[in-house]
Amino acid sequence: MAKKSTIAFPQLIYVRNLFTVVKNVKQAHECLEHGETQEFQDDIEYILPGLKDSQPVPTRCLSTMSLATKCNVPAFRMHLRAHGVIMEILGILHDAAAHAPLALCVSALLFMNSRDRLVMDLERPALTLMLSLLSADSNRSFDSTDSEMEKMRLKVSTMLEAFRKEGNVKNFILEEISTGFLAMETLLSLTSKKAGDWFKEELRTLGGLDHIVNTVNASVEDFDEFSIDPSPTMLDRCRKLNRCLRVLENVTYLNSDNQTYLMTYKSAVLVKSLYKAIKSCENCLPFNEVGCVGDKLDEGCHGFVLYSCLLANLRVLLNLTHENMVGATRVGQMSGFIPTLLSTILRLPQFIPSNHRFDLLVLGLGLLINLVEECDHNQRMLLDATTDTPFEHSVKRKVDPLEAFALLFNLRLEAAKKFEVEHDRELDEKKKRKEEKRSYGSNQKMNVRKSGQWKESDSGLEWIVNPGDEEEAAEDGEEKEDREEEEERGLEDDPLVPSSQEEQEDLTKALHKAGKHMEDSIIAAYVSLLVGCLIQHNSHLAEKVRGSLPEESFDSMIRMLKKFLGFMNFTSATTGNTGSKSIMRVIGILDASNC
């Protein structure tokens, strides 16, 4: 029996590769953000137990300083703000004012967290703690015999010095470091206008306004009203005064309770300090140039510091006297205040760059209107005064205030009219150029090569164009005209999108001119309001002013007031109906005085 042969086939083995599927893979930047957030959270959880009142004061101080040092990183400050941790921390440190070293550390922590432009989300307990820190040491330097206090002060100084080197702190004197100083700097950094009405009320009831007014008074105390050369100390105090007044401006805006409180606090010491600061700045400004860098004021020059301080003082006084008879009476009764204010309006603007005089004139005129609108005593004081003619007037002489205001109105009215004439002429020229261009384009047809042939006629040889070419040339010419008209319409439909650098410059110049024209009109309207308040009960004064106006009529003043009223209604610039009612009342007075 034959043996069968067998064939061995190779065995194929299939090996399946194993792999792992990972879902929801984060990007690199997401991992980085998560790691940073986790690191911040770990640091906070590590530090928080050391802040509790069950810990010794030195431990709480070190934990607070560790937290304040980490706040040097903007991302860490943002983390505290975003997760509401800062309020939790301040709640734990509620008793800081009772321990001097801890109070200094907490004020440094608050100061570091107030350096951002964003508003710190303050709550009532946090504001209470901040205000208690203001009076912790009455803003005096610490006694170096206290070793624990000196250690904390050195730590705070080192931290703030590093913070200053990064450019985060300006005009900061390390020798002045104290609990009250840092707490005050924190308070001044807050944008109180956005903090709500409760902030304004609590700031008054908890004594915050007292501290700010005392700081203003201390800053102005050494000002020399007759000096013309500001010392470095005076300039530093002007900067701090400017920041204090910014807070006062915000908390007195449309808040009659705060206005009345500040007018009665320590027999109106705030008003006296503001007047002294205005007098000092007014005396120094003519001898300290307010420089410009391009279209903006040079913040590095002495004149800018003085001018900013002057405007801040006027803004606070404007708020204090707004619809406040007590405030207007107290301010107007100060000896020499009204003559000083007249000089600020009529003489001082010549020392300010022309593009930056508007704020000074509007604030000065607005304050004068508040003083005389409802107060007969202030009206008599103003009418009995003697002042200079406006600095722009060609003849320099002493005049009564009504004549000076009539001259100022005529100057502003003439400037506004001059702009309108120039603007109309420019529009006419542009329209004329456009029409000439269109006329030229219609006469210049597209140069098309036209085929034809010579033919002999009675008048000689003539070139006769083929009929098809004539139609084509006409169609091409019409298409070109349509295209040009379409381009012109496109430019007219979008005039605010300049297509070249030259057009951008022209647009910028036009906007500046329009702003200047509106400024002249607004100043003329303010003067009209002031004149209307002064002549409302005196026909003799009305006749005297009318004789100094164009066409011996109040029509020009009425026209400016109506224009101003329309502008305010368009921009919703009036608060409630009080502003509109006052303007309408003065329009009625001037209209009746025309007869």
C-alpha positions in Angstrom: 0.0 0.0 0.0 1.5 3.2 -1.1 2.1 5.9 1.5 0.3 9.2 0.9 2.4 12.3 0.9 1.4 15.3 3.1 2.2 18.9 2.5 2.6 21.1 5.6 1.3 24.6 5.1 2.7 27.4 7.1 0.3 28.7 9.8 -0.5 32.4 9.6 -0.8 34.2 12.9 -2.5 37.6 13.0 -1.3 39.8 15.8 -3.7 42.6 16.7 -2.0 45.9 17.8 -3.4 47.2 21.0 -3.9 51.0 21.4 -5.6 53.3 23.9 -8.2 55.9 23.1 -7.9 59.1 25.3 -10.9 61.3 25.1 -11.2 65.1 25.8 -7.5 65.8 25.4 -6.7 69.4 26.5 -4.6 71.8 24.5 -1.3 73.0 25.8 -2.6 76.4 26.8 -5.5 74.8 28.6 -3.1 72.6 30.6 -1.1 75.7 31.4 -4.1 77.6 32.6 -5.4 74.7 34.7 -2.0 74.3 36.3 -1.7 78.0 37.1 -5.2 78.0 38.6 -4.4 74.9 40.7 -1.2 76.5 41.9 -2.9 79.7 43.0 -5.6 77.6 44.7 -3.0 75.5 46.5 -1.2 78.7 47.7 -4.5 80.2 49.0 -5.5 77.0 50.8 -2.0 76.9 52.4 -2.1 80.5 53.6 -5.7 80.8 54.8 -5.3 78.8 58.0 -2.5 81.2 59.1 -4.8 84.2 58.8 -7.3 83.0 61.4 -7.6 84.9 64.7 -6.8 81.7 66.6 -3.2 82.1 65.3 -0.6 84.4 67.0 -0.3 87.9 65.6 3.3 87.3 64.1 2.0 84.2 62.3 -1.0 86.2 60.9 1.4 89.0 59.8 3.7 86.6 58.0 0.8 84.9 56.2 -0.7 88.2 55.2 2.6 89.5 53.8 3.1 86.2 51.9 -0.3 86.7 50.3 0.4 90.4 49.6 3.7 89.5 47.9 2.0 87.0 45.7 -0.4 89.8 44.7 2.5 91.3 42.8 1.5 88.9 40.0 -1.5 90.4 38.1 -2.8 86.9 37.3 -2.9 86.1 41.0 -4.8 89.3 41.8 -7.3 88.4 39.0 -7.7 85.0 40.5 -8.6 86.5 43.9 -11.0 88.8 42.3 -12.7 86.2 40.1 -13.3 83.7 42.9 -14.3 86.2 45.6 -11.4 85.2 47.8 -10.4 88.7 48.8 -13.7 89.3 50.6 -13.2 86.0 52.4 -9.7 87.0 53.5 -10.8 90.4 54.7 -13.6 88.8 56.7 -11.0 86.6 58.5 -8.9 89.7 59.2 -11.8 91.7 60.6 -9.9 92.6 63.8 -6.7 93.8 62.1 -7.1 97.4 63.3 -6.6 96.2 66.9 -3.0 95.0 66.2 -0.6 97.6 64.7 1.7 95.2 62.8 -1.3 93.2 61.4 -3.0 96.5 60.4 0.0 97.5 58.4 0.2 94.1 56.6 -3.6 94.2 55.8 -3.3 97.8 54.5 -0.5 96.6 52.2 -2.6 93.7 51.0 -5.5 96.1 50.2 -3.1 98.5 48.4 -1.7 95.7 46.2 -5.1 94.6 45.2 -6.2 98.1 44.3 -3.6 98.7 41.6 -5.7 97.3 38.8 -7.9 99.5 36.7 -10.9 97.2 37.5 -13.1 98.2 40.4 -12.5 96.2 43.6 -15.7 94.5 44.6 -16.1 96.0 48.0 -18.7 95.0 50.5 -19.7 96.7 53.6 -17.5 94.7 56.0 -14.5 95.3 53.8 -15.2 99.0 53.6 -15.6 99.1 57.4 -12.2 97.4 57.8 -10.6 99.8 55.3 -12.0 102.9 57.1 -10.9 101.5 60.5 -7.4 101.2 59.1 -7.4 104.9 58.1 -7.4 105.9 61.8 -5.0 103.2 63.0 -2.1 105.5 63.2 -3.4 108.9 62.1 -1.1 108.6 59.1 2.0 109.0 61.2 5.2 107.1 60.9 5.7 104.1 63.1 7.9 104.1 66.2 11.1 102.2 65.3 11.5 101.0 69.0 8.8 98.4 68.3 10.8 95.6 66.8 7.9 93.6 65.4 6.5 96.7 63.8 9.8 97.6 62.3 10.2 94.1 60.8 6.8 94.3 59.1 7.6 97.8 57.9 10.8 96.7 56.3 9.0 93.8 54.6 6.3 96.1 53.3 8.9 98.6 52.0 10.8 95.8 50.2 7.6 94.6 48.6 6.5 98.0 47.4 10.0 98.9 46.2 9.9 95.9 43.9 6.4 96.8 42.8 7.5 100.3 42.0 10.5 99.2 39.9 8.0 97.4 37.6 6.4 100.8 37.0 3.1 100.0 38.9 3.4 102.8 41.4 4.1 106.5 40.6 4.9 109.4 42.9 5.2 107.0 45.8 7.5 108.0 48.8 8.6 104.9 50.8 9.4 107.0 53.8 5.7 107.8 54.2 4.6 104.2 54.5 2.1 103.7 57.3 -1.2 101.9 57.8 -3.2 105.1 57.3 -1.2 106.1 54.3 -1.7 102.8 52.5 -5.4 102.6 53.4 -5.9 106.1 52.1 -4.1 105.3 48.8 -6.3 102.2 48.5 -9.5 104.3 49.0 -8.4 106.9 46.5 -7.8 104.2 43.9 -11.4 103.0 44.0 -13.8 104.2 41.3 -16.5 105.1 43.8 -18.9 106.2 41.0 -19.3 102.6 40.0 -19.6 101.3 43.6 -23.3 102.2 44.0 -25.2 104.6 46.2 -24.6 102.4 49.3 -20.8 103.2 48.9 -21.5 106.9 49.1 -23.7 106.5 52.1 -21.4 104.2 54.0 -18.4 106.3 53.2 -20.1 109.2 55.0 -21.6 107.3 58.0 -18.4 105.3 58.7 -16.2 108.4 58.7 -14.5 108.0 55.4 -15.4 111.5 54.2 -13.9 112.9 57.4 -10.6 111.2 56.6 -10.5 112.5 53.0 -11.4 116.0 54.0 -8.7 116.0 56.7 -6.2 114.8 54.1 -7.2 117.6 51.8 -6.9 120.1 54.6 -3.4 118.8 55.5 -2.3 118.8 51.9 -3.3 122.5 51.4 -2.2 123.7 54.8 1.3 124.7 53.8 0.3 126.2 50.4 1.6 129.7 49.9 -1.2 131.7 48.1 1.3 134.3 46.9 4.1 132.0 45.7 4.7 131.8 42.0 7.3 129.0 42.1 5.8 125.6 43.3 8.2 123.5 45.4 8.6 119.8 44.8 6.6 119.2 48.0 3.8 121.4 46.8 3.6 119.5 43.5 3.5 116.1 45.3 0.7 117.4 47.5 -1.1 118.7 44.4 -1.0 115.2 43.0 -2.4 113.7 46.1 -5.0 116.5 46.4 -6.1 115.7 42.9 -6.8 112.1 43.8 -8.6 113.0 47.0 -10.8 115.4 45.1 -11.6 112.8 42.5 -13.2 110.7 45.2 -15.1 113.7 46.6 -16.3 114.6 43.1 -17.8 111.1 42.7 -19.4 110.9 46.1 -21.0 114.4 45.9 -22.4 113.9 42.4 -26.2 114.2 42.7 -26.0 113.3 46.4 -27.5 116.1 48.5 -26.7 114.3 51.8 -23.0 114.2 51.1 -23.0 117.8 49.8 -24.7 119.1 52.9 -22.4 117.0 55.2 -19.2 118.3 53.5 -20.5 121.9 53.6 -21.1 121.7 57.4 -18.2 119.5 58.4 -15.9 121.6 60.7 -17.5 124.9 59.7 -16.9 124.2 55.9 -13.2 123.6 56.3 -13.2 121.8 52.9 -14.5 124.9 51.0 -11.8 127.1 52.6 -9.1 124.5 51.6 -10.4 124.4 48.1 -10.4 128.1 47.8 -6.8 128.3 49.1 -5.7 125.6 46.5 -7.4 127.5 43.7 -5.7 130.7 44.7 -2.3 129.1 44.8 -2.7 127.3 41.5 -3.9 130.5 39.8 -0.9 132.4 41.0 1.6 129.8 39.9 0.1 128.9 36.5 1.2 132.1 34.6 4.8 131.3 35.5 4.7 127.6 34.9 4.0 126.6 31.3 1.4 124.0 30.5 3.2 122.2 27.7 1.7 119.9 25.0 3.0 116.7 23.4 1.1 116.6 20.1 -2.6 117.3 20.9 -2.3 116.2 24.5 -1.0 118.0 27.5 2.5 117.1 28.8 1.8 115.3 32.1 5.5 115.7 33.1 5.5 119.5 33.3 4.8 121.5 36.5 2.0 123.4 34.7 0.1 120.3 34.1 0.0 119.3 37.8 -1.2 122.8 38.7 -3.8 122.9 36.0 -5.2 119.4 36.8 -5.4 120.4 40.5 -7.2 123.6 39.6 -9.8 121.7 37.5 -10.3 119.1 40.3 -11.1 121.9 42.8 -13.6 123.5 40.5 -15.3 120.2 39.8 -15.9 119.5 43.5 -17.1 123.1 44.2 -19.5 122.7 41.2 -21.0 119.6 42.7 -21.2 121.2 46.2 -23.2 124.2 44.9 -25.4 122.3 42.4 -29.0 123.1 43.4 -27.8 123.7 47.0 -28.6 127.1 48.4 -26.5 126.5 51.6 -23.5 125.5 49.5 -23.8 128.4 47.1 -24.2 130.9 50.0 -21.2 129.6 51.9 -18.9 129.5 48.9 -20.0 133.0 47.7 -19.5 134.5 51.2 -15.8 133.7 51.3 -13.8 136.9 51.0 -12.3 137.3 47.6 -13.7 134.2 46.1 -15.9 135.8 43.4 -13.1 138.1 42.1 -10.8 135.1 42.0 -13.3 133.1 40.0 -13.8 136.0 37.6 -10.0 136.1 37.0 -10.0 132.4 36.4 -12.6 132.8 33.7 -11.4 136.0 32.0 -7.6 136.1 32.5 -6.2 132.7 33.3 -7.1 130.9 30.0 -4.4 132.8 28.1 -1.8 130.7 29.9 -3.4 127.4 28.8 -3.0 125.9 25.3 -6.0 127.0 23.2 -7.2 123.4 22.6 -7.5 122.8 26.3 -9.2 125.9 27.6 -12.7 124.6 27.3 -12.8 122.7 30.6 -11.6 125.7 32.5 -14.1 128.1 31.0 -17.1 125.7 31.4 -16.3 124.8 35.0 -15.7 128.4 36.0 -18.9 129.7 34.3 -20.9 126.7 35.6 -19.7 127.4 39.2 -20.6 131.1 38.8 -24.1 130.2 37.5 -24.6 127.9 40.5 -23.6 130.8 42.9 -25.9 133.4 41.5 -28.9 131.5 40.1 -30.8 131.5 43.4 -28.7 133.6 45.8 -29.4 137.3 45.8 -26.4 138.0 48.0 -24.0 136.4 45.5 -25.7 138.3 42.7 -25.0 141.6 44.4 -21.4 140.6 45.2 -20.8 139.8 41.5 -22.4 142.9 40.2 -20.5 145.1 42.6 -17.1 143.6 41.6 -14.7 145.0 39.1 -12.8 142.8 36.7 -10.6 142.8 33.5 -11.8 142.5 29.9 -11.5 139.0 28.4 -7.8 138.3 27.5 -8.8 138.0 23.8 -10.2 141.5 23.7 -8.0 144.0 22.0 -8.5 146.7 24.7 -7.3 145.9 28.2 -9.2 147.9 30.9 -11.2 147.5 34.0 -14.9 146.9 33.5 -17.9 145.6 35.4 -18.7 141.9 35.2 -21.8 142.3 32.9 -19.8 144.2 30.3 -17.0 141.6 30.5 -19.5 138.8 30.0 -21.1 140.6 27.0 -17.6 141.0 25.4 -16.9 137.3 26.1 -20.2 136.3 24.5 -19.5 138.4 21.4 -16.0 136.8 21.0 -17.4 133.3 21.3 -20.3 134.1 19.0 -17.9 135.6 16.4 -15.7 132.5 16.5 -18.7 130.2 16.0 -19.9 132.3 13.1 -16.5 132.4 11.5 -16.3 128.6 11.6 -19.8 128.3 10.0 -18.7 130.7 7.2 -15.5 128.7 6.6 -17.4 125.4 6.8 -20.0 126.6 4.2 -17.3 127.9 1.9 -15.4 124.6 2.0 -18.6 122.7 1.3 -19.4 125.0 -1.7 -15.8 124.5 -3.0 -16.1 120.7 -2.8 -19.5 120.8 -4.5 -18.1 123.0 -7.3 -15.1 120.8 -7.8 -17.3 117.7 -8.0 -19.5 119.4 -10.6 -16.5 120.5 -12.7 -15.1 116.9 -12.5 -18.4 115.5 -13.7 -18.8 118.0 -16.5 -15.2 117.4 -17.6 -15.9 113.6 -17.6 -19.0 113.9 -19.7 -17.2 116.0 -22.3 -14.2 113.7 -22.5 -15.5 110.5 -24.2 -13.5 107.4 -24.2 -10.9 107.5 -26.9 -12.0 104.6 -29.1 -10.4 103.7 -32.4 -13.2 104.1 -35.0 -13.1 102.3 -38.3 -14.6 103.9 -41.4 -13.7 105.1 -45.0 -13.0 108.2 -47.0 -15.8 109.4 -49.1 -16.0 112.3 -51.5 -18.9 114.7 -51.0 -19.8 118.2 -52.2 -17.7 119.7 -49.3 -14.7 117.6 -50.1 -13.2 114.4 -48.6 -14.8 113.3 -45.4 -14.1 110.4 -43.0 -17.3 108.4 -42.5 -17.4 106.3 -39.3 -19.1 102.9 -39.5 -22.5 102.9 -37.7 -21.6 100.0 -35.4 -18.5 101.8 -34.1 -20.5 104.9 -33.2 -22.9 102.9 -31.2 -20.0 101.1 -29.4 -18.3 104.4 -28.6 -21.5 105.8 -27.2 -22.2 102.7 -25.1 -18.6 102.8 -23.8 -18.9 106.5 -22.9 -22.2 105.8 -21.1 -20.7 102.9 -19.2 -17.8 105.0 -18.0 -20.1 107.8 -16.8 -22.2 105.2 -15.0 -19.1 103.7 -13.4 -17.8 107.1 -12.3 -21.2 108.0 -10.8 -21.4 104.7 -9.0 -17.9 105.3 -7.5 -18.9 108.8 -6.4 -22.1 107.5 -4.8 -20.1 104.8 -3.0 -17.8 107.4 -1.6 -20.7 109.6 -0.6 -22.5 106.7 1.1 -19.4 105.9 3.2 -17.8 109.2 4.0 -16.2 108.0 7.3 -14.0 105.4 5.6 -11.0 107.3 4.2 -9.2 105.6 1.4 -5.8 107.3 1.9 -3.6 108.8 4.6 -4.4 112.3 3.2 -8.2 111.7 3.5 -7.6 110.4 7.1 -5.8 113.7 8.0 -8.6 115.7 6.4 -11.3 113.8 8.3 -9.4 114.4 11.6 -9.0 118.1 10.9 -12.8 118.3 10.1 -13.7 116.6 13.4 -11.4 118.9 15.3 -12.9 121.9 13.6 -16.4 120.7 14.5 -15.5 120.2 18.1 -14.0 123.7 18.3 -17.2 125.1 16.8 -19.3 123.3 19.4 -17.0 124.5 22.2 -17.5 128.1 21.2 -21.2 127.6 21.0 -21.4 126.0 24.5 -19.3 128.7 26.1 -21.6 131.3 24.5 -24.6 129.4 25.9 -23.1 129.3 29.4 -22.5 133.1 29.3 -26.1 133.6 28.2 -27.3 131.5 31.1 -25.2 133.6 33.5 -26.4 136.9 32.0 -30.0 135.7 32.2 -29.6 134.9 35.9 -28.2 138.4 36.6 -30.8 140.5 34.8 -33.9 138.5 35.7 -35.1 141.1 38.2 -33.5 144.3 36.8 -34.7 145.9 33.6 -31.9 148.5 33.8 -29.2 145.8 33.7 -31.1 144.1 30.9 -31.1 147.2 28.8 -27.4 147.8 29.5 -26.4 144.3 28.3 -28.7 144.4 25.3 -26.9 147.5 24.1 -23.6 145.6 24.0 -25.0 142.7 21.9 -25.2 142.3 18.1 -28.2 144.3 16.8 -28.8 145.4 20.4 -31.0 142.3 20.9 -31.0 139.2 23.0 -31.8 137.1 19.9 -28.3 135.9 19.5 -28.2 134.7 23.1 -31.6 133.0 22.7 -30.4 131.3 19.6 -27.3 129.9 21.3 -29.4 128.7 24.3 -31.8 126.9 22.0 -28.9 125.3 20.1 -27.4 124.2 23.4 -30.7 122.8 24.7 -31.1 120.8 21.5 -27.6 119.5 21.9 -28.2 118.5 25.5 -31.5 116.7 24.6 -29.8 114.9 21.8 -26.9 113.7 24.0 -29.1 113.1 27.1 -26.7 115.4 29.0 -29.4 116.8 31.3 -30.1 115.1 34.6 -33.8 114.7 34.9 -35.6 117.9 33.8 -33.9 120.4 36.0 -31.2 121.4 33.4 -33.8 121.8 30.6 -36.1 123.8 32.9 -33.4 126.2 33.9 -32.4 126.8 30.3 -36.1 127.3 29.2 -36.6 129.7 32.1 -33.6 131.9 31.1 -34.8 131.8 27.4 -38.1 133.2 28.7 -36.3 135.9 30.7 -34.2 137.0 27.7 -37.2 136.9 25.4 -39.2 139.2 27.8 -36.2 141.5 28.1 -36.2 142.0 24.3 -39.3 144.1 24.5 
